[in-house]
Amino acid sequence: MRGQSTYQFPFAKYPAVRIALLFAAGITVDYYFNLSLSLTVGLLVPAVVLLFAVEFKSTATLNPLFHQLSVGTYLLLVFLFGMAWHSIHDKLDRPEAADILEAYTWDQISAKGSVYNIKPTSTGKLQVDVAVDTTLVVDSLRWVESYNLRAVLDPETDHIPDQLQLGSSIRFSATVYPLEQPRNPHQFDYKGYLESQGIYTQAGIESIDSVHNPKTLLSWHHLRQLVLDQIEQNFDSTSQSLAKALLIGYKNELDRADKIAFSRAGLSHIMAVSGLHVGFIVAPFWLLIPWFWTLRYGKEIGLALLLTLLFFYAGLTGFSASVCRASLTVGLITFGKLFHKVRDSLNLTAVSALILLLANPADLFAPGFQLSFSAVCIILLTVPVVERWLPHWVRYRWYGTPVMVVIVSILVQVGLFPLLTYHFGEFSLIGPLANGVVVPWLGFVVPYALFLLPVAAVFPAVGLPLNVPNQWFLNELSCFTEWASRLNWSWIQLHVESPLVFGLWIAGLFLMATLHISRLRWKILSMLLLLLTVQSGRQLVKKIQPAKLTITVFDVGQGDATLVSTPGGRHFLIDTGRWSPRYNSAKYVILPHLKAEGIDKLDAVFLTHPHADHIGGISELIEHVAIDTIYNSGYAYSSNLYQQYHSLARRHSIPVKTVNAGQSIVLDPSVLLLSYGPIGRNYGSDPNDHSLILEFIYGQTEFLFVGDAERGQEQRLLNHYGNLLDTDFLKAGHHGSRTSSSSRFLREATPDISVLSLAKSNRFQHPHPEAVRRLRRYSGKMKFTSLHKALIFSSDGTSIRQIPW
């Protein structure tokens, strides 16, 4: 009995799990600390030498101490190898071709290659991904080098050939565009996303000179196009796009509204072809495994057939990462089952993860990798526990399987909660129910629809009639998803603030998995309680720290938009960025930031004047976030954008109030918010000279925003308010225009920090050298969004400091 007093976790049973976790830990350390290649390799080499020395000593002396030291050194070596491997890949990932093409930014090139992806964008343009093999650069220099290029076509200015499709060989002329890092916090990292797809260059197509469609089945892209064409023949126009997404993961034709609806209904994963689909395909094969055992070389034939099937399906999906992960795991599990090898699913999942991370360590930080492997681990760790709890009268009845499907769906949805909220800022509350309704049907629909594709290719007349059940299901699925996503309670917007949440999540998962092991569950429970204590302490420390006011000056190009978050948890915007027919700052900059920060309500929006570079995002904001009040300068304007936001505000019952000089607005008791303009009557027909002028004071720090005020309004401010204009922070007027930031005004304001919001290249030639000279003379630090990207400042009431992001 004494030997049973403590529980020893069987680590030896899970060698692949240990190795994968340590390898991933090494990758993570190098990723976050950005260690140099020389350092990681310099640490790895002595560890290898030490391992050989300890192993030699252990073998020679048979001393248990040296054996334990050998095991410890081996595990350390795995960790260090993960660091070095990520460092090596980080240095080698960027191809030489990308650096060469970057030197030709804004120059025109001619290229030839094969199209492997076509996707319409939300702005009405067409993205065409091309595997380029030949390039002509300046002076007709012929360059034979393979690289991937994202080309952009504008249907309004460019002719799109009808024969352009996947697998097409095209010749085209294009202008190389720059790819930059995100210019605002929480903004989508488009450059990083393209690099994760192996694309390091983007260009705008000027003309397509020729399109050739080779008739060969040896091209995956051509074969995928044939399958897409066959899906179009088997489904009517109302469900073709959804069928393509569901069967082979081709989501390029789904519009943004449909994608959002599926996400909020918790069903977006069914369109990301993954383990679910691979399971549907492999399930019939597994039923035949006993038959393969009876044949000579049957096991080898069965495994070869399965791997061929998985490889073919992965090719049809474009070798998506999710299908490759699922196929690799299923292949390993099937190998174990066929050959009676040890086939512990958790170990095999770890082996699959290890292989993929060896191929590309950056996959560890891809949402798809994290979500898919986390889902598998949740199922493997918790489902056996649930099955023990499930009564026999449920478990072994006909409805036992559907009940387990619903339970597994709930477990996975709840288990993925922190990852979903961290990556997407949303969590579907209706997801478990929706999955319980939909997923069982997919077990019939997906295999049947895939089976009909080759049948209808041989007998075209039977495609549509035999596909009627699938057609009905997809139509009902669309209606159900739209209904579920519109329910007020179907989804919530959340923000993960602390990494401790993931520690709590992991501890909770292991607690559930070890409930049947009494001695182990108390250890996990103690760990969970410890993490809860640390999290509570962190919240306490945060509360007792001095409250801070935060100002985020967004980089919206040639426009203005600033978010102010007060110590009392109130949030208001001063201007909303710019607008153009295919772009507005709210959609691509402000809303992603609000979502990531967990801000679901704006207590006020101040519109300094009605020009499109200041009110450009207000309509989008009205549609997508709760707004308490909109304040403006009262200057009537005849633009469609101005009329539209007033109409939308009335429809959403948002009051629009005019602010005059001398008013005080209370949004947060700790912040004094004053209006210094516009003053009195109209002064000409220029809205700039009637800008809303705001100053807010927090403690001993003062912040002055002057919109696009020019000399005339600056002089009126001096006449009426004089030394009240002295400030610590100035949002300089009119993007650094020559007619703003006059010497007299700046001599009175004397800001310690001046911020100018403008585009790096703009047709107004802002900032004007004279304005910059005046600001440099009377101001302390100068910051430009065109040079420094978005700017974040924080005040504790006594001083202002810039926050890096």
C-alpha positions in Angstrom: 0.0 0.0 0.0 2.9 2.3 0.7 3.9 2.2 -3.0 0.4 3.5 -4.0 0.6 6.6 -1.7 1.5 8.8 -4.6 0.5 8.7 -8.3 3.2 8.8 -10.9 2.1 10.0 -14.3 3.2 7.5 -17.0 5.4 9.9 -18.9 7.2 6.9 -20.6 3.9 6.1 -22.3 3.9 9.4 -24.1 7.4 10.0 -25.5 6.1 11.8 -28.6 4.0 14.2 -26.4 7.0 15.1 -24.3 9.2 15.7 -27.4 6.5 17.7 -29.3 5.8 19.9 -26.2 9.5 20.7 -25.6 10.1 21.3 -29.3 7.2 23.6 -29.5 8.4 25.4 -26.3 11.8 26.0 -28.0 10.1 27.4 -31.1 8.0 29.7 -28.9 11.0 31.1 -27.0 12.8 31.9 -30.2 9.7 33.4 -31.8 9.0 35.8 -28.9 12.6 36.7 -28.0 13.8 36.8 -31.6 17.2 35.2 -30.7 20.1 35.3 -33.1 21.0 32.2 -35.1 24.5 32.3 -33.7 23.1 32.2 -30.1 20.7 29.3 -30.7 23.2 27.2 -32.5 25.9 28.2 -29.9 23.6 26.8 -27.1 22.7 23.7 -29.1 26.3 22.5 -29.9 27.5 22.3 -26.2 24.2 20.5 -25.3 25.0 17.8 -28.0 28.5 17.4 -26.6 27.2 17.2 -23.1 24.7 14.5 -24.0 27.3 12.3 -25.6 29.6 12.7 -22.6 26.8 11.9 -20.1 25.6 8.9 -22.2 29.1 7.6 -22.3 29.5 8.0 -18.6 26.1 6.4 -17.9 26.9 3.4 -20.0 30.3 2.9 -18.5 29.3 3.2 -14.8 25.6 2.2 -14.9 25.1 4.9 -12.3 21.4 5.9 -12.0 22.4 9.5 -11.4 24.1 9.7 -14.8 21.0 8.1 -16.4 18.7 10.7 -15.0 21.2 13.4 -16.1 21.2 11.9 -19.5 17.4 12.0 -19.8 17.4 15.6 -18.6 20.1 16.6 -21.1 18.2 14.9 -23.9 15.1 16.8 -23.1 17.0 20.1 -22.9 18.5 19.2 -26.3 15.0 18.9 -27.8 14.1 22.3 -26.4 17.3 23.9 -27.7 16.8 22.2 -31.1 13.3 23.8 -31.3 14.9 27.2 -30.7 17.6 26.7 -33.3 15.3 25.1 -35.9 12.9 28.1 -35.7 15.8 30.5 -35.9 17.2 28.7 -39.0 13.8 28.7 -40.7 13.3 32.3 -39.8 16.5 33.3 -41.6 15.9 31.1 -44.6 12.2 31.4 -45.2 12.4 34.7 -47.2 13.5 33.8 -50.7 16.2 35.7 -52.5 13.7 36.6 -55.2 11.6 38.6 -52.8 14.6 40.9 -51.9 15.4 41.4 -55.6 11.8 42.3 -56.5 11.5 44.6 -53.6 14.2 46.8 -55.3 11.8 47.2 -58.2 8.9 48.5 -56.0 6.6 50.8 -58.1 8.4 49.7 -61.3 6.8 47.7 -64.0 7.7 44.1 -64.8 6.5 41.4 -67.3 6.1 37.9 -66.1 4.9 34.4 -67.1 3.5 31.7 -64.8 0.7 29.4 -63.7 -2.4 30.6 -61.8 -3.0 28.6 -58.7 -5.7 30.7 -56.9 -8.3 33.2 -57.9 -10.3 35.1 -55.4 -12.6 38.2 -55.5 -12.0 40.8 -52.8 -14.5 42.8 -50.7 -13.4 45.9 -52.6 -14.5 44.4 -56.0 -11.0 43.6 -57.2 -9.7 40.1 -58.2 -6.7 38.5 -56.5 -4.8 36.1 -58.8 -2.0 34.1 -57.2 0.6 33.1 -59.8 3.5 30.7 -59.6 5.9 32.8 -61.7 8.7 31.0 -63.6 10.0 33.9 -65.9 10.3 37.6 -65.3 11.3 40.6 -67.5 12.4 43.5 -65.4 13.9 46.9 -66.3 15.7 47.1 -69.6 14.1 43.8 -70.6 16.5 41.8 -68.3 15.2 38.2 -68.5 15.2 36.5 -65.1 14.4 32.8 -64.8 13.5 32.3 -61.1 10.5 30.7 -59.5 8.5 32.6 -56.9 4.9 33.1 -55.9 3.3 36.5 -56.7 -0.1 37.9 -55.7 -1.4 39.9 -58.6 -4.4 42.3 -58.3 -6.9 42.9 -61.1 -9.3 45.8 -61.1 -12.4 44.8 -63.2 -13.2 48.5 -63.7 -9.9 49.3 -65.5 -8.7 45.9 -66.6 -10.2 43.4 -69.0 -10.5 39.9 -67.3 -10.2 37.2 -69.9 -13.1 34.7 -69.8 -10.7 31.7 -70.1 -8.8 32.7 -66.9 -9.1 29.9 -64.4 -7.1 27.7 -62.1 -4.1 26.1 -63.9 -4.1 28.8 -66.6 -0.6 29.8 -68.0 -0.6 33.6 -68.3 1.7 36.3 -69.5 1.1 39.8 -68.0 2.5 43.2 -67.2 2.3 44.5 -63.7 3.5 47.2 -61.3 5.3 45.9 -58.1 3.5 47.1 -55.0 5.1 47.5 -51.6 4.1 45.1 -48.8 4.3 46.7 -45.3 3.9 45.6 -41.8 0.6 46.6 -40.1 0.4 50.4 -39.5 -2.1 50.2 -36.7 -2.4 48.0 -33.5 -4.6 44.9 -34.1 -4.8 45.6 -37.8 -4.7 42.5 -40.0 -1.1 41.7 -40.8 -1.5 41.2 -44.5 2.2 41.0 -45.2 2.6 38.3 -42.5 -0.4 36.4 -43.9 1.0 36.4 -47.5 4.4 35.3 -46.2 2.6 32.4 -44.4 1.3 31.4 -47.8 4.7 31.6 -49.4 4.0 34.9 -51.1 6.5 37.8 -50.7 5.6 40.0 -53.6 2.4 41.8 -54.7 1.7 43.6 -58.0 -1.1 45.3 -59.8 -1.7 43.9 -63.2 -1.6 46.5 -66.0 -2.5 44.1 -68.8 -2.8 40.3 -69.5 -1.1 39.6 -72.7 -2.0 35.9 -73.2 -3.9 33.1 -71.4 -3.4 29.4 -72.2 -5.2 26.5 -70.5 -3.1 23.3 -70.8 -5.3 20.2 -71.1 -3.4 17.9 -68.7 -4.5 16.0 -65.6 -0.9 16.1 -64.2 -1.6 19.6 -62.8 -3.3 19.8 -59.4 -4.7 23.2 -60.3 -6.2 22.0 -63.5 -7.7 19.0 -61.8 -9.1 21.2 -59.0 -10.7 23.4 -61.6 -12.3 20.3 -63.2 -13.8 19.4 -59.8 -15.1 22.9 -59.3 -16.7 22.8 -62.7 -18.3 19.5 -61.9 -19.7 20.9 -58.6 -21.3 23.7 -60.6 -23.0 21.1 -62.8 -24.2 19.1 -59.8 -25.6 22.1 -57.8 -27.8 25.0 -58.8 -26.6 28.6 -58.6 -28.0 29.2 -55.1 -25.7 26.6 -53.4 -22.7 26.3 -55.7 -20.4 28.5 -53.6 -21.4 26.8 -50.4 -20.9 23.3 -52.0 -17.4 24.2 -53.2 -16.5 25.4 -49.7 -18.1 22.4 -48.0 -16.6 19.7 -50.2 -13.1 20.9 -51.1 -12.6 24.0 -48.9 -12.9 26.5 -51.8 -14.3 29.5 -50.0 -13.3 32.2 -52.6 -16.8 32.6 -53.9 -18.5 33.0 -50.5 -19.3 36.6 -49.7 -18.2 38.2 -46.5 -21.7 38.2 -45.0 -22.0 34.4 -45.4 -18.6 33.9 -43.8 -19.6 36.0 -40.8 -22.9 34.2 -40.4 -21.2 30.8 -40.4 -18.6 32.1 -37.9 -21.2 33.5 -35.5 -23.2 30.3 -35.8 -20.1 28.3 -34.8 -20.1 26.5 -38.1 -17.2 28.0 -40.0 -15.1 24.9 -39.4 -17.3 22.8 -41.7 -16.1 25.0 -44.6 -12.4 24.6 -43.6 -11.9 21.1 -44.9 -10.1 19.3 -42.0 -10.3 16.3 -39.8 -14.1 16.2 -39.9 -14.0 15.7 -43.7 -11.1 13.3 -43.7 -12.9 11.3 -41.1 -16.0 11.1 -43.3 -13.9 9.9 -46.2 -11.9 7.3 -44.2 -14.8 5.9 -42.2 -16.0 3.5 -44.9 -12.4 2.3 -45.4 -12.0 1.5 -41.7 -14.9 -0.9 -42.0 -12.9 -2.9 -44.5 -9.8 -3.2 -42.4 -10.8 -6.7 -41.1 -11.1 -7.8 -44.7 -7.6 -6.6 -45.5 -6.2 -8.7 -42.7 -7.4 -11.8 -44.4 -5.5 -11.1 -47.6 -1.8 -11.8 -48.4 -0.2 -8.4 -48.4 -3.6 -7.0 -47.6 -2.3 -4.7 -44.9 0.2 -3.2 -47.3 -2.4 -2.9 -50.0 -4.9 -1.3 -47.6 -2.4 1.2 -46.3 -1.3 2.1 -49.9 -4.9 2.6 -51.0 -5.7 4.8 -48.0 -2.6 7.0 -48.4 -3.4 7.4 -52.1 -7.0 8.4 -51.3 -5.8 10.9 -48.6 -3.1 12.3 -50.9 -5.6 12.7 -53.8 -8.2 14.5 -51.5 -5.5 16.8 -50.1 -4.5 17.7 -53.6 -8.1 18.6 -54.5 -8.2 20.9 -51.5 -5.0 22.6 -52.6 -3.0 20.8 -49.9 -4.5 22.9 -47.2 -2.7 22.8 -43.9 -5.7 21.5 -42.1 -6.2 18.5 -44.5 -2.5 17.7 -44.4 -2.6 17.7 -40.6 -5.6 15.5 -40.5 -4.4 13.1 -43.2 -1.0 12.7 -41.6 -2.7 11.8 -38.2 -5.2 9.5 -39.8 -2.5 7.8 -41.8 -0.4 7.1 -38.6 -3.4 5.8 -36.7 -4.4 3.5 -39.6 -0.9 2.2 -39.9 -1.0 1.3 -36.2 -4.4 -0.4 -36.6 -3.5 -2.4 -39.7 -0.2 -3.6 -38.4 -1.2 -4.0 -34.7 1.4 -1.5 -33.6 1.1 0.7 -30.6 -1.4 3.3 -31.7 -2.1 5.5 -28.7 -4.0 8.4 -30.4 -2.4 11.1 -28.2 1.1 9.9 -29.1 0.3 9.7 -32.8 -1.2 13.2 -32.7 2.0 14.5 -31.2 4.0 12.7 -33.9 1.9 14.4 -36.5 2.4 17.8 -34.9 6.2 17.1 -34.6 6.5 16.2 -38.3 4.6 19.4 -39.4 6.7 21.6 -37.1 9.9 20.1 -38.5 8.6 20.9 -42.0 7.6 24.5 -40.9 8.0 25.7 -37.3 6.1 28.8 -38.1 2.9 26.7 -38.3 2.9 26.6 -34.5 1.5 30.2 -34.5 -1.1 29.6 -37.2 -4.7 29.7 -35.9 -5.5 26.6 -37.9 -2.7 24.6 -36.4 -3.6 25.6 -32.9 -7.3 25.1 -33.3 -7.1 21.7 -35.0 -4.6 20.1 -32.7 -6.3 21.6 -29.6 -9.7 20.2 -30.8 -8.1 16.7 -31.2 -6.5 16.9 -27.8 -9.8 18.0 -26.2 -11.6 15.1 -27.7 -8.9 12.5 -26.8 -8.6 13.8 -23.2 -12.3 14.4 -22.3 -14.4 12.1 -24.3 -13.3 8.9 -22.4 -14.3 10.6 -19.2 -17.7 11.6 -20.6 -18.3 8.1 -21.8 -17.7 6.8 -18.3 -20.4 9.2 -17.0 -22.9 8.4 -19.8 -25.6 6.0 -18.6 -25.6 2.6 -20.4 -29.3 3.1 -21.5 -28.1 6.2 -23.5 -24.7 5.0 -24.6 -25.8 1.7 -26.2 -29.1 2.8 -27.8 -29.6 4.1 -31.3 -29.6 7.7 -30.1 -26.3 7.2 -28.3 -24.2 8.3 -31.2 -26.1 11.5 -31.9 -26.0 12.4 -28.2 -22.2 11.9 -28.2 -21.9 14.1 -31.3 -23.7 16.9 -29.4 -21.6 16.4 -26.3 -18.3 16.3 -28.2 -19.4 19.5 -30.1 -20.0 21.2 -26.8 -16.7 20.0 -25.3 -14.8 21.2 -28.4 -16.6 24.6 -28.6 -16.1 25.3 -24.9 -12.6 23.9 -24.9 -11.5 26.2 -27.8 -13.0 29.2 -26.1 -9.8 31.1 -25.2 -8.2 30.4 -28.7 -11.3 31.5 -30.5 -11.6 34.7 -28.5 -7.9 35.4 -28.8 -7.7 35.0 -32.6 -11.2 36.2 -33.6 -12.5 38.3 -30.7 -15.8 36.4 -30.9 -17.3 33.3 -29.4 -20.4 31.5 -30.7 -22.9 30.6 -27.9 -25.2 28.8 -30.3 -22.3 26.8 -31.8 -22.6 23.6 -29.7 -26.3 23.4 -30.6 -25.8 24.3 -34.2 -23.0 21.6 -34.5 -25.2 19.0 -32.9 -27.9 19.7 -35.5 -25.6 20.0 -38.6 -22.6 17.7 -38.1 -24.6 14.4 -38.0 -26.1 15.2 -41.4 -22.7 16.0 -42.9 -21.7 12.4 -42.3 -24.1 11.5 -45.1 -24.0 14.6 -47.3 -20.2 14.9 -47.7 -19.4 11.3 -48.7 -22.5 11.1 -50.9 -21.8 14.5 -52.7 -18.1 13.5 -53.3 -19.3 10.1 -54.6 -21.6 11.8 -57.1 -18.8 13.9 -58.6 -17.1 11.1 -60.6 -20.5 9.5 -61.3 -21.9 12.7 -62.8 -18.7 13.2 -64.8 -19.3 9.9 -66.5 -23.1 10.2 -66.7 -23.8 14.0 -66.7 -27.6 13.6 -66.9 -27.8 12.0 -63.4 -25.9 14.7 -61.6 -28.7 17.1 -60.7 -31.4 14.5 -60.1 -29.3 12.4 -57.8 -28.0 15.5 -56.0 -31.5 16.7 -54.9 -31.1 15.6 -51.2 -27.7 17.5 -51.0 -29.2 20.5 -52.7 -32.1 20.6 -50.2 -29.6 20.2 -47.3 -27.4 23.1 -48.4 -30.4 25.4 -48.9 -31.7 24.5 -45.4 -28.1 24.9 -44.0 -27.9 28.5 -45.4 -31.3 29.4 -43.9 -30.5 27.8 -40.5 -27.1 29.6 -40.3 -28.5 33.0 -41.2 -31.2 32.5 -38.6 -28.8 31.3 -35.9 -26.3 34.2 -36.5 -29.0 36.8 -36.2 -30.2 35.7 -32.7 -29.3 38.4 -30.1 -27.6 35.8 -27.9 -26.0 33.6 -30.5 -22.5 35.1 -30.2 -20.6 37.4 -27.9 -17.6 39.7 -28.4 -14.7 39.0 -26.0 -11.1 39.9 -25.5 -8.4 37.8 -23.9 -6.4 40.2 -21.7 -3.9 37.9 -20.0 -1.8 34.8 -21.1 -2.8 33.3 -17.7 -6.2 32.6 -19.3 -4.5 29.9 -21.4 -2.8 28.4 -18.3 -6.2 28.2 -16.6 -7.7 26.7 -19.8 -5.0 24.0 -19.9 -5.3 23.2 -16.2 -9.1 23.0 -16.5 -8.8 20.6 -19.4 -6.4 18.3 -17.6 -8.6 18.5 -14.5 -11.5 17.1 -16.4 -9.3 14.4 -18.1 -8.0 13.2 -14.7 -11.2 13.2 -12.7 -11.1 9.4 -12.5 -7.6 9.5 -11.1 -8.1 10.6 -7.6 -4.4 11.3 -6.6 -3.7 13.1 -9.8 -6.8 15.3 -10.0 -5.9 16.9 -6.6 -2.5 18.0 -8.1 -4.2 19.5 -11.1 -6.8 21.1 -9.0 -4.0 22.7 -6.8 -2.4 24.0 -10.0 -5.7 25.4 -11.2 -6.3 27.2 -7.8 -2.7 28.6 -7.9 -3.3 30.0 -11.3 -6.6 31.5 -10.2 -4.8 33.1 -7.3 -2.2 34.6 -9.5 -4.9 35.9 -11.9 -6.8 37.5 -9.0 -3.6 39.0 -7.7 -2.9 40.4 -11.1 -6.3 42.0 -11.3 -5.8 43.5 -7.8 -2.5 45.0 -8.7 -4.1 46.4 -11.8 -6.9 48.0 -9.8 -4.6 49.7 -7.2 -2.3 51.2 -9.9 -3.0 54.8 -10.8 -5.7 55.0 -13.4 -4.5 56.0 -16.9 -5.9 57.8 -19.9 -4.9 56.3 -23.2 -4.9 58.0 -26.6 -4.5 56.1 -29.8 -3.9 58.2 -32.9 -4.6 55.8 -35.8 -2.7 55.9 -39.0 -5.6 56.3 -41.5 -3.5 57.9 -44.3 -4.6 61.4 -45.3 -7.2 61.7 -42.6 -7.8 61.9 -38.9 -9.1 59.4 -36.3 -8.2 59.2 -32.6 -9.5 56.9 -29.9 -9.5 58.2 -26.3 -10.0 55.7 -23.4 -10.6 57.3 -20.1 -9.6 56.0 -16.6 -13.3 55.3 -15.9 -13.6 52.9 -18.8 -15.3 55.3 -21.2 -14.3 55.4 -24.9 -14.7 58.1 -27.5 -13.5 58.9 -31.0 -12.3 62.2 -32.3 -13.0 61.9 -36.1 -13.4 58.6 -37.9 -10.8 58.6 -40.7 -11.2 58.8 -44.5 -13.6 57.3 -47.0 -13.4 56.3 -50.7 -15.7 54.2 -52.9 -13.8 51.0 -52.0 -12.3 51.9 -48.6 -13.1 53.4 -45.3 -11.0 53.7 -42.2 -13.6 52.3 -39.8 -13.8 48.9 -41.6 -10.1 48.2 -41.9 -8.6 50.1 -39.0 -10.9 51.3 -36.2 -13.4 48.4 -35.9 -10.7 45.7 -35.8 -9.0 47.7 -33.0 -12.2 48.1 -31.0 -13.0 44.4 -31.5 -9.5 43.3 -30.3 -9.7 45.6 -27.3 -13.1 44.3 -26.3 -14.7 47.7 -26.8 -18.4 47.2 -27.8 -19.6 50.7 -27.2 -18.5 54.2 -27.9 -19.7 56.8 -25.4 -19.2 59.6 -27.9 -18.0 60.3 -31.4 -16.7 63.9 -32.1 -16.7 64.9 -35.8 -14.6 68.0 -36.0 -15.9 69.0 -39.5 -17.7 67.2 -42.3 -14.9 66.5 -44.8 -14.6 62.9 -45.9 -11.2 62.4 -44.5 -12.6 63.1 -41.0 -16.1 61.5 -41.1 -15.2 58.7 -43.5 -15.8 55.9 -41.1 -18.9 57.1 -39.2 -21.5 55.3 -41.3 -19.7 52.0 -40.8 -19.3 52.6 -37.1 -23.0 53.3 -36.7 -23.8 50.0 -38.4 -21.4 47.9 -36.4 -20.9 49.4 -32.9 -23.2 51.0 -30.3 -22.7 54.8 -30.1 -24.2 56.9 -27.3 -24.0 60.3 -28.9 -22.5 61.9 -32.0 -21.2 65.5 -31.6 -20.4 67.8 -34.5 -19.5 71.4 -35.3 -23.0 72.2 -36.6 -21.7 73.2 -40.0 -24.2 72.0 -42.6 -22.7 70.2 -45.6 -24.1 69.0 -48.8 -22.1 65.8 -49.3 -23.8 62.3 -49.6 -21.6 61.0 -46.8 -22.8 63.8 -44.5 -26.4 63.2 -45.3 -26.0 59.4 -45.1 -24.6 59.4 -41.5 -27.4 61.7 -40.3 -29.9 59.4 -41.9 -28.3 56.3 -40.3 -28.1 58.0 -36.9 -31.8 58.7 -37.0 -32.5 55.1 -38.0 -30.4 53.8 -35.1 -31.8 56.4 -32.6 -28.4 58.0 -32.1 -28.6 61.7 -31.1 -26.5 64.1 -33.2 -25.7 67.2 -31.2 -24.0 70.4 -32.1 -21.1 71.6 -29.9 -20.3 75.3 -29.5 -17.4 77.1 -27.9 -17.6 77.3 -24.2 -19.4 74.1 -23.6 -18.3 71.4 -21.2 -19.2 67.7 -21.8 -19.1 65.1 -19.1 -18.1 61.6 -20.2 -15.9 60.6 -17.3 -15.8 62.5 -13.9 -12.0 62.2 -13.9 -11.6 64.0 -17.3 -12.6 67.6 -18.0 -13.7 67.9 -21.6 -14.0 71.5 -23.0 -15.0 72.9 -26.4 -13.2 76.0 -27.6 -14.8 76.1 -31.1 -16.4 76.8 -33.4 -16.9 80.4 -32.1 -20.0 82.3 -33.0 -21.2 83.0 -36.5 -20.0 81.5 -39.8 -16.7 82.7 -41.2 -16.8 82.0 -44.9 -17.7 78.7 -46.7 -14.7 76.6 -45.7 -15.7 73.8 -43.2 -12.1 73.7 -42.0 -12.4 77.1 -40.4 -15.4 75.9 -38.4 -13.7 72.9 -36.9 -14.7 71.5 -33.5 -11.9 72.4 -31.1 -11.6 70.1 -28.1 -9.4 70.1 -25.0 -9.5 67.5 -22.3 -7.7 67.7 -19.0 -6.7 64.7 -16.9 -4.9 65.6 -13.7 -2.1 67.9 -14.7 -2.0 66.8 -18.3 -3.8 68.7 -21.1 -4.6 67.5 -24.7 -5.7 69.9 -27.5 -7.3 68.7 -30.7 -7.9 71.4 -33.4 -9.3 69.4 -36.3 -8.4 71.2 -39.6 -8.4 74.7 -38.1 -6.5 77.3 -40.1 -5.0 80.7 -39.3 -8.3 82.5 -39.0 -9.8 80.1 -36.5 -6.4 79.9 -34.6 -6.5 83.7 -34.3 -10.1 83.6 -32.9 -9.0 81.0 -30.4 -6.2 83.3 -29.3 -8.6 86.3 -29.0 -11.1 84.4 -26.8 -9.0 81.9 -24.8 -5.4 83.2 -24.8 -3.3 81.3 -22.2 -5.9 78.6 -21.8 -4.5 77.1 -25.0 -1.2 76.2 -23.3 -1.1 72.4 -23.6 1.1 69.3 -23.2 -0.2 67.4 -26.3 -1.3 69.0 -29.6 -3.0 67.2 -32.4 -1.7 69.6 -35.0 -4.2 71.2 -37.4 -4.9 70.3 -41.0 -2.3 67.5 -41.4 0.6 70.0 -41.3 -0.8 72.4 -43.8 1.0 75.7 -44.5 -2.1 77.6 -43.5 -2.3 76.0 -40.1 0.0 75.9 -37.0 0.7 79.6 -37.1 3.6 81.0 -35.0 1.3 83.0 -32.8 -0.9 80.0 -32.0 2.1 77.7 -31.3 3.8 80.3 -29.2 0.8 80.2 -26.9 0.2 76.5 -27.0 3.8 75.4 -26.6 3.0 71.7 -26.7 5.5 69.1 -25.4 4.3 66.6 -28.0 2.8 67.4 -31.4 1.2 64.8 -33.6 0.4 65.1 -37.3 -1.8 62.6 -39.0 -1.2 62.3 -42.7 -0.3 59.9 -45.6 3.3 59.5 -46.6 2.6 60.3 -50.2 -0.4 62.7 -50.6 -1.4 65.1 -53.4 -1.5 68.1 -50.9 2.2 67.9 -50.3 1.6 67.8 -46.5 3.3 68.5 -44.2 4.5 71.8 -45.5 8.1 72.7 -44.7 7.0 76.0 -43.2 4.5 74.4 -40.8 7.2 71.8 -39.8 9.7 74.6 -39.1 7.2 76.4 -36.9 6.3 73.2 -35.0 9.9 72.4 -34.5 10.5 75.9 -33.1 7.7 76.0 -30.5 7.0 72.3 -29.9 8.9 69.5 -28.1 8.7 66.1 -29.8 7.0 65.8 -33.2 5.4 62.6 -34.4 4.0 61.8 -37.8 1.7 58.9 -38.5 3.2 58.8 -42.0 6.6 58.0 -40.5 5.9 56.4 -37.2 2.6 54.5 -38.0 -0.2 54.6 -35.3 0.8 56.3 -32.1 -0.3 55.4 -28.6 0.1 57.7 -25.6 -0.7 57.2 -21.9 -1.2 59.7 -19.1 -1.3 59.0 -15.4 -2.3 62.5 -14.7 1.2 63.9 -14.1 3.1 63.0 -17.3 2.5 61.7 -20.8 4.5 58.9 -22.3 4.4 57.0 -25.6 3.5 53.3 -25.5 5.2 51.1 -28.1 3.1 48.5 -29.8 
